Amino acid sequence: MKKNKKGFTLIELLIVVVIVGILALAAIPLITANTRDARRSEGEQQLGSMKNQARVAFAKTGTVPTTLSGSIDTGGSGVAAAELVGKYFQVTDAIGGTAAACTMTATPAPTGTATDGTCTLTFAMAGGDGTFVWA
């Protein structure tokens, strides 16, 4: 008489649990890093918008904007801080410097996460090239 075995042994189940645990240990840091990078791209996008607005204001007035106050059409500097608040980041530092270079900083928005750090964009007005630095 043959006895039909059905199911898994305890050893087989333990091996599967260990393999799944190892895969989870490898995947969780990758998922966390990708999520952080996706949130940080919002800050970089806001700083890029700020750079474009600063270049337009510089082209119209001949001076580097030094505040984040309103549109150039309404007598402001050409950049509005209220428009540069996203879900995770907001542009907080006023731009300024010389005619050659400006620096702007994106910090976590009130509803964002502080663990993503802050991003500083420094760019040259004439060439338009710049660098994003995360701290």
C-alpha positions in Angstrom: 0.0 0.0 0.0 1.3 3.4 -1.0 1.0 6.4 1.2 0.6 9.7 -0.7 2.4 12.6 1.0 1.0 16.0 0.5 2.3 19.3 1.7 5.8 20.7 2.5 8.2 19.7 5.2 9.3 22.1 7.9 12.8 22.3 6.4 11.4 23.3 3.0 9.3 26.1 4.5 12.3 27.4 6.5 14.5 27.5 3.4 11.8 29.5 1.6 11.5 32.0 4.5 15.3 32.4 4.6 15.5 33.1 0.8 12.6 35.6 1.0 14.3 37.4 3.9 17.6 37.6 2.0 15.8 39.1 -1.0 14.0 41.6 1.2 17.3 42.7 2.7 18.7 43.4 -0.7 15.5 45.1 -2.1 14.6 47.5 0.8 17.6 49.8 0.5 17.2 50.0 -3.3 13.5 50.9 -2.9 14.3 53.5 -0.2 17.1 55.1 -2.4 14.8 55.3 -5.4 12.0 56.9 -3.4 14.4 59.5 -2.0 15.8 60.3 -5.5 12.3 60.7 -6.8 11.4 63.2 -4.1 14.7 65.0 -4.6 14.0 65.5 -8.3 11.1 67.8 -7.2 13.6 70.1 -5.4 15.9 70.1 -8.5 13.0 70.9 -10.7 12.0 73.8 -8.5 15.6 75.2 -8.5 15.7 74.8 -12.3 12.5 76.9 -12.6 14.0 79.4 -10.3 17.2 79.6 -12.4 15.1 80.3 -15.5 13.1 83.0 -13.8 16.3 84.6 -12.5 17.8 84.6 -16.0 14.7 86.3 -17.4 14.8 88.9 -14.6 18.5 89.5 -15.3 17.9 89.9 -19.0 15.1 92.4 -18.4 16.7 94.5 -15.6 20.4 93.9 -16.0 20.8 93.1 -12.4 20.7 89.9 -10.4 17.5 89.5 -8.4 18.2 89.4 -4.7 14.8 88.5 -3.3 12.0 86.0 -3.9 9.4 88.7 -4.1 6.8 88.6 -6.9 6.8 88.9 -10.6 9.0 91.3 -12.5 5.8 92.5 -14.2 4.5 93.7 -10.8 7.7 95.4 -9.8 9.2 92.5 -8.0 12.4 90.7 -8.6 11.0 88.3 -11.1 10.8 85.3 -8.9 8.0 84.4 -6.5 8.7 82.1 -3.5 5.1 81.2 -3.1 5.1 79.5 -6.5 8.1 77.4 -5.6 6.6 75.2 -2.9 6.0 71.6 -3.8 4.9 68.5 -1.9 8.4 67.7 -0.6 10.6 70.8 -1.2 10.4 74.6 -1.3 12.9 77.2 -2.5 13.8 79.1 0.6 17.0 81.2 0.0 16.8 84.4 -1.9 19.0 84.3 -4.9 21.8 86.8 -5.1 25.4 87.2 -5.8 27.1 88.9 -8.7 26.2 89.2 -12.3 28.3 86.1 -12.9 26.8 83.7 -10.4 23.8 83.0 -8.2 23.0 80.5 -5.5 19.6 79.1 -4.5 18.6 76.5 -1.9 15.7 74.1 -1.7 14.8 72.8 1.7 12.2 70.3 2.8 8.6 71.7 2.6 6.5 71.7 5.8 4.7 68.6 4.7 7.9 67.0 3.3 10.5 64.8 4.9 13.6 66.3 6.4 15.6 63.2 5.8 16.1 64.0 2.1 18.5 66.9 2.9 18.7 70.2 1.2 19.9 71.0 -2.4 21.9 74.0 -3.4 22.1 75.2 -7.0 24.9 77.4 -8.1 24.9 78.6 -11.6 26.6 81.2 -13.9 24.3 83.8 -15.4 26.2 84.1 -18.6 26.6 80.5 -19.5 23.6 79.1 -17.7 25.6 76.1 -16.5 25.3 75.0 -12.9 25.6 72.3 -10.3 23.2 70.7 -7.9 24.7 69.8 -4.6 22.8 67.7 -2.0 23.7 68.0 1.7 
